[in-house]
Structures are given as C-alpha cells and as structure tokens.
Amino acid sequence: MWIYGRHPVREALRAGILPQVVFVAEGSQLPEDFSKELSRAGIKVRSLPREKLTQIVRTDHHQGIVADIGPFPLASLEQLLERAFQQKGVIVGLDHWQDPGNVGSIIRTAYALGATGLLIPAGRSAPLLPAVVKASAGACFHILISQGNLLQFLTRFQKEGGKVVALDLEGQDIRKSLPERPTLLVIGAEGPGLSPKIRERADLVWTIPMKGTINSLGAVAAATIALWELLQER
C-alpha cells in the first residue's frame, strides 16, 4: 500500500511499520529529525520527480513524500472483540461510509477520544485507500481497524454481553441515556443513513437534538458528539 504525506509516513514509523522504500520529490528536503528517523530504521530513501510521485498516488497532495508500507495492518475481528471487552471500550461501526475523507476523519477522531477501534464493513464502506490514511493524519496506525460483516459482528458482540448503540435522526435524546460498556456505536453515512436491520437490532437508538432550520449534522460531526458522550469520564 502506498501512503503519502509527512504525518502519515512518520506515524507509520512510530507504530513500528517500516516502509519498504520511501520516495522524496527531487529538490525537496525532509526535516533533519525525520531524515534521522528513516536512517535509524534502515529505510531506503530515493528521489523521484514530483510528477512521478503524483502518478504513483494519483494526487498532488503528497507533500513530496510517498512510501510503500506493504499490506495495511488490519486487526482481526477476534482482536477487536477481545480488546473491547478487556477495556470496556467503544468500537465504532461505519455503515455505508463511502467518502475516504470522512472515513479518515472519524478514524482520527476515534483515536483522539480514546475509542478501542473501528469496524469498516468490507464492500459497504470506503476501502483503506491512501486518501483514508492521509485524512486520518496517520492515526490509522495507532488504533485497531478491522474489516468484516457489520451485522454478524453486531450479533456476536451482543451475545458476548456488549451493548449496541445506533445513531439516527429519530431516537432517544443522546443526553438522557448512557449504555453500559463495552459498546458498539454504529453510525450511518450521509445519504444512505443507517441500515434498517442495524436499527432494529440496536439496544439503543440515539438522536442528537438540534435547533435551527438545518435538521441534521454531517456524519463526522454527529459521530464525534456521540463518541464524546460515550467516552467521557463517568
């Protein structure tokens, strides 16, 4: 997998993920401490024309650095489940999220607020593309991320004793009910929204009360509010 941008490459290194090769745009110079990190890790650094880097990652937002990290280090569903119950934590389930920027943003938010990990359904959400890694600012390397069937995982999570919360436009006021943890928080994407089967199976359906003439928040903003409610100290 190719990743790009200074933050994603540095965070990959800090997570112990060593790129097979790092390409730097001709005429560009990395910060001295960054160059030393790469050198200490024994990573080959090669120069390429900036246009070539753009061709490799199909964007010119690479900041003059591109790296090949091999397969993305996905966690297994077993690891995600086990960690959630060990920590009495919160897992974020993404339902139909297709925008790589939004997926990366919620990964970054989940990591910053202390979530256990994320479940990104295979085939029903944006794959872990370089754009997702860039939008997460490298946070994707520091939090468990799994791919699998969301409904099947939800079913097993409940059987093990976890609680499932779904975020929707209609439901209980988010301020008036707080589930026990571990919790699986499922959030539908903008547009498709929450799957009916997920809503039916949830232990609790939350809604965020709003004022004004706009009756909905963006998915990332709504997810951030819900995560804050779940992860604040109690």
PEZI-V801978 format. One record per residue. N is the residue number from 1. NEAR is the number of other C-alpha atoms within 12 Angstrom. Layout:
N_NEAR, N_NEAR
//
This chain:
1_26, 2_35, 3_50, 4_42, 5_36, 6_31, 7_28, 8_38, 9_46, 10_37, 11_31, 12_39, 13_33, 14_21, 15_20, 16_17, 17_29, 18_31, 19_35, 20_25, 21_27, 22_37, 23_40, 24_34, 25_27, 26_19, 27_14, 28_18, 29_19, 30_27, 31_14, 32_10, 33_12, 34_23, 35_25, 36_17, 37_24, 38_33, 39_19, 40_14, 41_22, 42_16, 43_24, 44_21, 45_28, 46_24, 47_23, 48_23, 49_20, 50_25, 51_23, 52_21, 53_31, 54_25, 55_16, 56_25, 57_29, 58_19, 59_23, 60_21, 61_23, 62_34, 63_28, 64_34, 65_45, 66_43, 67_43, 68_31, 69_30, 70_18, 71_17, 72_27, 73_23, 74_26, 75_26, 76_20, 77_28, 78_20, 79_22, 80_36, 81_37, 82_24, 83_26, 84_33, 85_26, 86_15, 87_20, 88_26, 89_34, 90_44, 91_52, 92_52, 93_49, 94_51, 95_43, 96_32, 97_40, 98_29, 99_26, 100_27, 101_26, 102_35, 103_45, 104_37, 105_30, 106_46, 107_45, 108_35, 109_35, 110_40, 111_31, 112_23, 113_28, 114_31, 115_42, 116_41, 117_47, 118_48, 119_49, 120_43, 121_32, 122_23, 123_17, 124_24, 125_32, 126_27, 127_31, 128_37, 129_26, 130_37, 131_33, 132_36, 133_44, 134_40, 135_31, 136_36, 137_32, 138_35, 139_37, 140_44, 141_37, 142_33, 143_36, 144_37, 145_42, 146_33, 147_34, 148_27, 149_23, 150_37, 151_31, 152_19, 153_33, 154_38, 155_23, 156_22, 157_34, 158_24, 159_14, 160_19, 161_21, 162_32, 163_34, 164_40, 165_44, 166_44, 167_46, 168_40, 169_27, 170_20, 171_22, 172_21, 173_20, 174_29, 175_18, 176_15, 177_19, 178_27, 179_31, 180_23, 181_28, 182_33, 183_41, 184_50, 185_52, 186_46, 187_49, 188_40, 189_36, 190_28, 191_18, 192_18, 193_27, 194_33, 195_27, 196_18, 197_18, 198_33, 199_28, 200_19, 201_27, 202_31, 203_29, 204_30, 205_34, 206_35, 207_28, 208_30, 209_23, 210_16, 211_9, 212_8, 213_7, 214_9, 215_15, 216_23, 217_27, 218_24, 219_34, 220_31, 221_22, 222_33, 223_44, 224_32, 225_28, 226_42, 227_40, 228_25, 229_29, 230_36, 231_33, 232_16, 233_10, 234_10
//
